[in-house]
Amino acid sequence: MNRKLKNNLFYTSVGVAVLVCALILFFLFGIIIWNGLPAISLDFLTNSSSDFGATGGIVYQIFGSILLIVFAALICLPIALGTAIYKSEYLKNETANKLINTLIYSLNGIPSVIFGIFGLIFFVNLLNMGISWFVGSIILSMMILPTVTLSTYQSINSIPTVYRESSSALGLNKWQVIVQVLLPQGFSGAITGLLIGVARAIGETAPIMFIATAFSGVKLPSSFLEPVSTLPTHILALAQQATNPAALQNAWGSSLVLVILVIIFSISALFIRLRHQTISKR
Amino acid sequence: MAEKALKPNLSVVGKTQNEIIEIKKFQVWINENHILDNIELKIPKNEITCIIGPSGSGKSTLIRSINRINDEVSGINTQGEICFNGLSINEKDVDVAQLRSKIGMVFQKPCIFPKSIKENVLFGIQHLKKLSKLEKLQIAEENLKAVSLWKEVAHRLNDKAISLSIGQQQRLCIARTLAIKPEVILLDEPTSSLDPVSTRAIEDMMVKLKEEYTIIFVTHNIQQAKRIADNLVFICDGKLIEQGSAAKILSCPTDPQTKAYLRDEYCDC
């Protein structure tokens, strides 16, 4: 086989791989849009559900999902920033750094249902917090912590050493260098990681179904220790009534809204990353 | 605590000595690799001391040790003593940030923060003390004038500093260092990436600045050392080979290694 043929074969193979990937994505989106679009209306987006979700809208499910991930992000961000800064700026021991990396990657690999079980045993039963959206946010923050930490770490670590040295040489303390130089430049990485993490977390069902949500009859929570209804658990509940065409229709509509939310977070992350790269190149 | 201990010594002892920096039996190594070996050196006040030597000889390591910026390099070890105004800077309780505000440094490539020209000049000083709006403007003007950049940027102080040419950026870095009012300025090959015109502008500026500051200048360029140096230090393979007045060393070096290095350099030219 000559080099040109090998080159063409390789080019075709990777092209086919991309095509398969794109086809799967478009097929999934196509089905969700095709089935979900008829359910979408202003009433569907602004009304509460009734009849165990088979009829009515999904306003409280949208609110519940957003509430969970907003608080998850708020809990996760300072911890991720702290870990990333410590790893990048203070931890000089290579072995300890590798150990922390292994722990972070291990945390990322834990199945989401395990997080749910942990939340149930530790927060709900042991700490007696009951089923509450706040516990759900804590668990989701634990789930997205590795993604946000690694993204922030990579962002801070990629800042050229000369910035650290130039600011130190001007008499800035270590914390001033971190706050004035590293964080402003590394923050986009943290936000990108956060949005990617949130995009993943908003679609999770397993970790929150035992600890944070009720499947029906829930409206706005009046305290930290009340359950909410979320889009993933609502879709799960409706899927169990698949013989009811109205419930199935609402399930498709809810799925489409969830996918749109995920796409919004993913595109925002991409936008922030591209914007930061453009600024860095200037 | 260290700051309190350092300040009185800096001012009191400094006024009584001609040498602002004294390096005694100083060694630097990383793992088993010796970078500097038994360096003994005195840097006189308000003069330009040029450190010359082949690549990898330890010139940069030496000046990076003077403001302890090398502390950030993992695995680096030092032995011996560097005294600034008579006070050892290698003690553990020395306030390194304060030391660096007294011994400023300009690096080989200009490092511009993603801020405006004015904010770049003020970047160090505004973290050291509170400044009013008027003071900020005065400091920016004074230091940009000191590096002959004021006329070029006066009308666009709020423009992004990255829009300046590389030569202008390097002068901006020097202005930023001057703004913190150091006593010593360390320059690590600051003209190596500049064109001859920008290089000459920085050299002329150094000659003017030595009236107020002590300047330690690392360079590869013998001609440059000839133009600006009052004192010359030749380092080779981590060892200090020869030091003294620039005129004397450049005209009749005593050590054969210095002779050979200067001869080769001239040949290259």
Chai-1 contact restraints between the chains, C-beta under 6 A:
chainA,res_idxA,chainB,res_idxB,connection_type,confidence,min_distance_angstrom,max_distance_angstrom,comment,restraint_id
A,K92,B,S74,contact,1.0,0.0,6.0,A-B,restraint_1
A,V162,B,C111,contact,1.0,0.0,6.0,A-B,restraint_2
A,E165,B,I69,contact,1.0,0.0,6.0,A-B,restraint_3
A,S166,B,C111,contact,1.0,0.0,6.0,A-B,restraint_4
A,A169,B,I69,contact,1.0,0.0,6.0,A-B,restraint_5
A,A169,B,R100,contact,1.0,0.0,6.0,A-B,restraint_6
A,A169,B,M105,contact,1.0,0.0,6.0,A-B,restraint_7
A,L170,B,G124,contact,1.0,0.0,6.0,A-B,restraint_8
A,L170,B,I180,contact,1.0,0.0,6.0,A-B,restraint_9
A,G171,B,A97,contact,1.0,0.0,6.0,A-B,restraint_10
A,G171,B,R100,contact,1.0,0.0,6.0,A-B,restraint_11
A,G171,B,S101,contact,1.0,0.0,6.0,A-B,restraint_12
A,G171,B,G124,contact,1.0,0.0,6.0,A-B,restraint_13
A,G171,B,L128,contact,1.0,0.0,6.0,A-B,restraint_14
A,G171,B,I180,contact,1.0,0.0,6.0,A-B,restraint_15
A,L172,B,H127,contact,1.0,0.0,6.0,A-B,restraint_16
A,N173,B,A97,contact,1.0,0.0,6.0,A-B,restraint_17
A,Q176,B,H127,contact,1.0,0.0,6.0,A-B,restraint_18
A,R282,B,I162,contact,1.0,0.0,6.0,A-B,restraint_19
